[in-house]
Amino acid sequence: MQFKKPDVEQFFQTLTVESFTVSPDEKQLVFSTNLNGQFNIWAMDLPNQFPYPLAFPNQSTSFLSYAKTGEFIVTGFDNDGDENIQLYALPPQGGKWIPLRTNEGERHHFSHLSEDGKRLYYFGTVGNPTYINNFVYDIETGEEKLLLEGSEAPTAIIAVSPDETSFIAVKEFGNTYSLAYAYIDGEAVLMTPATDAQYTVSDVVYTSETEVYFLTNHDSDLTYLAKFDLQTKEFTTVLQPEKEDFGALHYSKKNQVLYLVGSYGVEDRVYEYSLETGELNKIDAPSSIVEKVVVMPTGHLYVQGRSATRPTNLFVSKDNGVTWDELTNFRVPGVREEDLVEPEILTYPSFDGLEIEALFFKAKPENTNGHVILWPHGGPQSLERKWFRSMFQVLLNRGYSIFAPNFRGSSNYGLKFMKMVEGDWGHGPRLDNLEGVEWLIQNGYADRDKMLLLGGSYGGYMALLLHGRHADYFKAVVDIFGPSNLFSFIESVPAFWKPYMDQWVGNAEKDKERLTQDSPITYLDGMIKPMLVIQGANDPRVVQKESDQIVAALEEKGRRVEYLVLADEGHGFSKKANEILVYQKMLEFFDQHI
């Protein structure tokens, strides 16, 4: 019998994990997954690995956290991608959740749940949409206290001491500039030495009432491990590897170790740092990308991760990373893993000699149609990694190769590299992408007349800009919720983004000439190739107006633009039916224009 090639529906019936938590006795694993076509909350009674339904909000879950008493689970979800997260409590046996902190049109973000499960620390937009307020809510009495009022920059509590005698809050002046303060007896103490240089602080953990460990790139290009003593107010550099950018930090009280997730580029590595001996050891990770780590009181490690050819799954190690058991077994249905594509890591010099790292996914010889899709990633202070994307694998299966450069401004290559996009959205990164395309052509990876363009968010912006300024490179263009006009984008972002827009993108008055030059809508005359635009109606980051205006302006010039608006999505696609619709449409569009 001759079976047909896998179609797009098979790839998008691929299941994934959004978040998870584990009961204190490790008898129940609770996770958000799209088993029934929408993200909902499911559970498994360990060691059994068969999932059962727990709750059905039919919404993406922003987080899951089990109370240490085992009495309930705290979770949060929005409404169809509007990102106005509300906080709820869910009983372990499932069923109906009850509201903890809910206010229509406001955002609530989980910080911490006290050891006895009675006090919920959270931050949100209530009363302070620009700089964020921080609260502690007594779940038993219903009393709420304003702990910290944000000022100067969006401010969030990110750690609370075991006995709740102090807490740590971070002021976010931007993606590359944040300051951490320890709040002790009402006094705010800066945890890092004062300096005029910008740097970041992230992932703070208490190892006692008086000691905290955290990640920072203070006075460094790469993020390292540091310590702050709350009694002496002393800052200490603990661990500063030569070429490792630490991105996550977790503490095991039982083993007296810190687990660090590090990387420099497109793959993660996991390390164990002994607080007793100061030794650092690399441990095997169960996946190329580690998205979440939970350390249990037993010392057992639970990990959420994915790789280029495997979607997100959950893993557990009970021997400190020596061996891992896969708790979920999500794969692409009907497709062998060896038929999926692992990327090649490339490096090339850009226009000014800057080295750019990129991923090249090459369609298998039996499938290839000879075309290459340029994928500028979103963020822009993010990056493309060796992680599973159904979109990539279905395009590869249909013969399209994919080129994904980590242009200047991408994260995981040091602070200096990441800052290069600030105030320069449309020049350096644009030329990095073009130089990458030229390098591909000159080195035999692509044909000049067989290039396509696809991007989402900042990548959608870059797709529009490259289309307007360099249309000759591409046969067709797909823009997914990309900003089309930097002036209207700056004006329409969420309130808590506005304090750092001047540094991140630019000032509408002072930088008028540059923002005009870097806005895709300036180059309508150059947008002559077939174009598909996709937008979520509830997107709070890149509002629908950004897509509406570019489509309307091109249609006024007589250009044909296909436009798809999803009424029940935001900045992404959380519903399986919508995901299938979007990528079927994209595939049909590319097939039509090659």
C-alpha positions, -999 to +999 in steps of 0.1 A: +000+000+000+012+035-008+004+060+020+002+097+014+027+122+027+018+136+062-003+167+057-003+199+077-030+186+100-008+158+113+019+182+122-005+204+140-022+176+159+012+176+177+006+181+214+027+202+237+031+213+273+027+249+283+035+247+321+035+223+350+037+218+387+041+188+410+024+180+443+046+181+474+044+143+478+052+138+441+021+117+436+004+142+411+018+160+381-004+188+369+002+204+335-013+226+309-016+209+275-037+210+244-049+174+244-085+184+234-075+211+209-073+240+234-050+245+263-065+231+295-053+217+328-046+179+330-030+157+356-013+123+360-012+103+392+024+093+394+039+068+388+011+062+363+015+082+331-020+084+317-034+119+318-069+128+330-087+161+328-085+185+358-100+218+346-112+233+314-107+270+311-100+266+274-073+292+277-035+293+278-022+290+313+004+315+323+017+294+353+009+266+376+021+263+412+012+237+439+008+249+475+034+233+497+006+221+519-008+201+490-042+217+495-046+236+462-030+247+430-026+284+420-030+291+383-036+321+360-051+325+326-064+353+303-092+355+278-084+346+242-050+361+242-057+395+258-030+389+284-052+402+312-042+373+335-065+365+364-055+344+394-074+313+406-072+284+430-079+249+418-085+218+440-061+189+435-090+167+424-099+192+397-133+207+388-143+243+393-116+268+401-123+298+424-111+333+419-082+346+440-074+380+425-095+390+395-102+424+380-116+428+345-091+445+322-062+442+347-032+419+347-021+398+377+012+380+379+021+353+405+052+360+427+051+336+457+029+315+479+038+313+516+050+280+530+017+275+548-003+284+517-021+313+534-005+343+517-003+350+480+023+375+468+016+390+433+021+420+412-002+436+386-016+467+369-043+474+395-039+511+405-006+515+387-008+504+350+026+519+341+049+510+370+030+480+386+019+475+422+029+446+444+005+430+469+002+403+495-032+388+498-044+368+528-063+338+513-080+330+546-092+365+557-095+381+523-073+410+534-049+426+510-019+448+516+000+470+491+036+459+497+054+480+471+042+507+448+062+507+415+078+540+405+104+550+379+101+517+361+078+486+362+086+469+395+080+433+405+086+411+436+105+381+424+115+363+456+103+362+493+124+348+522+113+315+538+100+333+569+087+362+549+109+387+567+123+402+535+117+402+498+135+410+466+120+432+439+134+442+405+129+474+386+127+468+349+140+498+330+143+476+299+153+442+286+189+450+291+186+472+323+172+461+356+181+467+392+173+444+422+166+457+457+163+438+489+135+451+511+145+446+547+123+461+575+110+486+550+144+496+537+153+492+501+189+481+496+205+479+461+219+444+457+247+453+432+275+479+434+263+513+421+274+521+386+263+542+357+265+513+333+234+494+324+231+457+334+204+432+344+195+411+375+173+380+372+164+347+389+169+353+427+167+325+452+169+326+490+191+299+505+185+312+540+169+342+556+201+362+551+216+349+519+203+352+483+219+340+451+210+356+418+221+360+382+235+393+369+257+407+342+268+436+364+302+448+351+302+419+327+291+410+292+278+376+302+254+367+330+270+350+360+261+338+395+264+363+424+254+364+461+241+391+484+242+390+522+212+407+537+230+412+571+262+427+558+247+442+526+277+426+508+277+417+471+299+388+460+307+374+425+304+336+430+308+320+396+318+336+363+325+311+335+343+323+303+317+316+277+284+308+294+254+330+298+233+318+327+196+321+322+179+302+351+187+294+387+171+268+411+179+257+447+179+223+462+178+226+500+183+188+504+214+186+482+227+221+490+233+228+454+222+254+429+211+242+394+219+266+366+207+266+331+233+282+308+239+287+271+258+307+246+237+305+215+211+280+204+213+251+230+210+249+268+233+232+293+225+223+329+250+227+357+251+218+394+269+242+417+277+229+452+272+254+480+294+234+502+325+228+480+321+255+453+324+228+426+306+232+393+296+201+374+277+198+341+248+173+342+231+158+312+199+175+301+169+156+287+164+181+259+182+207+238+162+235+253+152+236+290+121+257+295+112+251+332+128+233+361+111+223+394+133+210+423+114+190+448+122+187+486+134+152+478+160+166+454+142+151+424+144+173+393+114+178+370+121+195+336+100+209+308+120+209+276+120+205+238+144+198+210+144+206+173+127+173+164+107+167+196+079+189+209+078+200+246+077+172+271+081+166+308+109+147+324+120+136+359+154+126+373+157+110+407+195+106+405+206+142+400+205+141+363+223+109+357+192+094+341+159+109+330+124+094+326+101+109+301+067+115+317+050+126+285+056+112+251+045+139+227+057+134+191+045+143+157+017+118+149+023+097+119+058+111+113+090+093+122+115+114+141+142+106+116+120+122+089+121+155+108+150+180+103+178+189+127+193+223+119+229+230+109+246+258+129+262+284+106+282+315+112+288+344+088+303+379+089+278+408+086+284+440+067+306+454+095+324+422+103+302+412+132+299+374+135+263+362+132+252+327+142+223+312+124+203+280+120+198+264+086+171+237+083+176+219+051+147+201+035+155+165+028+165+157-008+134+136-014+112+165-004+130+197-015+115+222-039+147+243-039+132+273-021+145+288+011+125+308+036+142+336+056+128+336+091+138+367+111+129+358+147+107+379+171+117+398+202+139+413+189+158+406+221+152+369+218+167+343+194+159+313+173+171+280+190+172+243+185+136+239+196+106+223+180+083+244+158+055+226+140+055+254+115+091+247+106+087+210+103+056+211+081+073+236+057+104+214+056+083+183+049+068+202+020+102+210+005+110+245+019+144+250+037+145+276+064+172+301+073+170+316+108+198+342+116+203+354+152+210+390+141+224+417+163+201+423+193+195+386+198+198+373+234+222+346+246+253+362+230+261+387+258+248+421+269+267+441+243+253+421+214+218+422+228+219+460+232+228+465+195+191+466+185+181+493+210+174+525+190+183+506+158+154+484+148+157+489+111+193+493+101+218+469+116+194+439+120+181+444+085+215+443+070+225+413+091+195+395+075+205+406+040+241+396+045+229+362+057+209+357+025+239+368+004+261+344+023+237+315+017+236+323-020+273+326-024+280+294-004+255+272-023+227+270+003+202+290-017+194+302-052+189+339-057+156+335-074+141+311-049+139+331-016+107+336+005+102+357+036+083+349+068+082+365+102+061+371+133+061+400+158+094+418+154+101+392+127+069+404+111+081+440+113+114+429+097+095+410+070+076+441+061+107+463+062+127+439+040+098+437+016+095+474+013+133+480+009+146+448-007+117+432-025+139+419-053+153+393-029+119+376-023+091+359-043+065+362-016+061+376+020+042+365+051+038+389+080+023+376+113+013+405+137+043+427+128+044+464+136+041+484+104+045+520+118+069+526+146+052+558+156+018+541+161+035+510+176+052+532+203+018+548+211-002+516+213+019+493+234+008+483+270+013+510+296+041+492+314+061+490+282+061+528+277+088+537+303+115+519+282+102+526+247+126+556+242+156+533+248+142+502+231+127+517+199+130+555+200+113+587+209+086+599+185+098+635+186+136+633+191+140+604+168+114+613+142+138+610+112+152+576+122+118+562+131+104+573+098+133+557+080+128+525+100+090+522+096+078+497+070+049+519+060+074+544+046+082+520+019+048+511+004+060+517-031+086+489-027+061+464-015+053+448-049+055+411-041+025+389-031+018+393+006-002+375+033-008+393+066-021+374+098-033+392+129-049+383+163-077+407+171-070+406+209-032+412+205-022+438+232+014+440+221+010+446+184-025+458+181-047+451+151-043+486+138-007+478+129-019+452+103-050+471+093-031+502+083-005+484+061-032+463+044-054+493+038-025+514+025-014+487+000-050+480-012-054+518-018-024+515-042-041+486-059-019+459-044-034+425-036-029+415+000-044+385+016-055+393+052-065+369+079-077+382+113-084+357+141-111+370+164-102+348+194-064+351+194-038+375+207-001+376+202+001+340+191-021+310+184-034+291+214-062+271+197-054+241+176-081+249+150-067+284+145-031+271+143-041+246+116-060+273+097-031+297+098-004+273+087-026+257+060-032+292+047+005+300+048+015+267+030-011+273+003+002+309-001+038+298-005+029+269-028+009+293-050+038+318-055+069+296-059 
